[in-house]
Amino acid sequence: MTTVTSATTHQETRPSAATKPVRWAADVVSTLREGARLRLDYSARSLWSVDRMIEEIRRDGAPYAAVETVLRGLGAYAGEVIVRQAGAEWWASGGDHWIRTPDGRLWDPLDEARRCFAEDGSLRLLCRDATAGK
C-alpha cells in the first residue's frame, strides 16, 4: 500500500495556529525563488542564507517598516524549519505566534527575525538551539 501526502493534506491536519505562519513561510519561499533566485528547502542549513539575506537588507539601509512583512515571512520560515526538524508545533495567542518544541519550550522565530534585523539575533542559531534536544 502506498501513502501519498501532499502539502495541502499536511497543512489541513495541523493545528489552526499554524495556518498563518505556514502561509507566510510559503509566500516568502515563493517570492525569494522568483525575485532573488534563492531556493529555500526548509532545511536547517538554509537558515544560513536567510541570516545573510537579513544582514544584506539591513546593510542596504532599508527602513524596518519597508521590510516588516519580509521579516515576518522569514521568521515564519525559520519556525517551519524548527517544526519539521524537531517535531514542534505552532502556538498562537492574541495575534502572536510561537513554536513549542516537544520538550515544552517556547520559541519566537518571528521576533528572532526582527532581532536579526537589529543585529542581535540569528535564525540559524535559534534553530540549532530549538532542535538540540531532539
C-alpha positions in Angstrom: 0.0 0.0 0.0 1.4 3.4 -1.0 0.6 6.5 1.0 0.7 9.9 -0.8 0.9 13.0 1.3 0.5 16.4 -0.3 1.4 19.8 1.3 -2.3 20.6 1.5 -3.1 17.5 3.4 -0.2 18.1 5.7 -1.5 21.6 6.5 -5.1 20.5 7.0 -4.1 18.2 9.8 -2.1 20.8 11.6 -3.4 23.0 14.4 -5.2 26.2 13.4 -2.3 28.2 15.0 -0.2 27.0 12.1 -2.4 28.5 9.3 -1.0 32.0 9.1 2.7 31.2 9.7 2.7 28.4 7.2 1.2 30.7 4.6 3.7 33.5 5.5 6.6 31.0 5.1 5.3 29.7 1.8 4.8 33.2 0.5 8.4 34.2 1.3 9.8 30.9 -0.2 7.9 31.6 -3.4 8.8 35.3 -3.5 12.5 34.6 -3.0 12.5 31.8 -5.6 11.0 34.2 -8.1 12.7 37.5 -7.2 16.0 36.7 -5.7 16.5 33.3 -7.3 17.0 31.9 -3.8 15.8 28.3 -3.2 14.8 27.6 0.4 14.2 24.0 1.2 13.1 24.0 4.8 16.5 22.6 6.0 18.4 23.9 8.9 21.3 24.7 6.5 19.1 27.1 4.5 18.9 29.4 7.5 22.5 30.4 6.9 21.2 32.0 3.7 18.2 33.6 5.5 20.5 35.2 8.1 22.8 36.5 5.4 19.8 37.9 3.5 18.5 39.8 6.6 22.1 41.1 7.1 22.2 42.4 3.5 18.7 44.0 3.9 20.0 45.8 7.0 23.2 46.9 5.3 21.3 48.3 2.4 19.7 50.7 4.9 16.1 49.6 4.4 13.7 51.1 7.0 12.0 48.5 9.2 8.6 49.5 8.0 9.6 48.6 4.5 10.8 45.1 5.3 8.5 44.2 8.2 6.4 41.7 6.1 9.5 40.1 4.7 11.0 39.7 8.2 7.7 38.1 9.4 7.9 35.7 6.5 11.5 34.8 7.1 10.7 34.3 10.8 7.8 32.0 9.9 10.1 30.1 7.5 12.6 29.5 10.3 9.7 28.4 12.5 8.6 25.9 9.9 12.2 24.6 9.7 12.0 24.0 13.5 8.6 22.4 13.3 9.8 20.0 10.6 13.2 19.3 12.3 12.1 18.9 15.9 8.5 17.7 15.6 7.4 21.0 17.1 4.1 22.8 16.6 2.8 26.4 16.2 1.0 28.1 19.0 -0.9 31.3 18.8 -2.4 33.8 21.3 -3.5 37.3 20.9 -2.1 37.5 17.3 1.3 36.3 18.4 2.8 33.1 17.1 5.4 30.8 18.7 6.8 27.4 18.2 6.5 24.8 21.0 9.1 22.0 20.9 8.3 18.6 22.2 10.2 19.3 25.4 7.7 22.1 26.2 10.0 25.1 25.4 8.5 28.1 23.5 10.4 29.8 20.7 9.6 33.1 18.9 11.1 32.9 15.4 9.2 35.9 14.2 10.7 38.1 16.9 14.1 36.5 16.2 13.9 37.7 12.6 13.3 41.2 13.9 16.2 40.8 16.3 18.4 39.7 13.3 17.5 42.9 11.5 18.6 44.8 14.6 21.9 42.9 14.6 21.0 41.0 17.8 19.8 37.6 16.6 20.3 34.6 14.3 17.6 32.3 12.9 20.2 29.7 12.3 21.3 29.7 16.0 17.6 29.7 17.1 17.0 26.6 15.1 20.2 24.9 16.4 19.1 25.7 20.0 15.5 24.6 19.5 16.4 21.3 17.8 19.3 20.5 20.2 17.2 18.4 22.5 15.7 16.4 19.6 
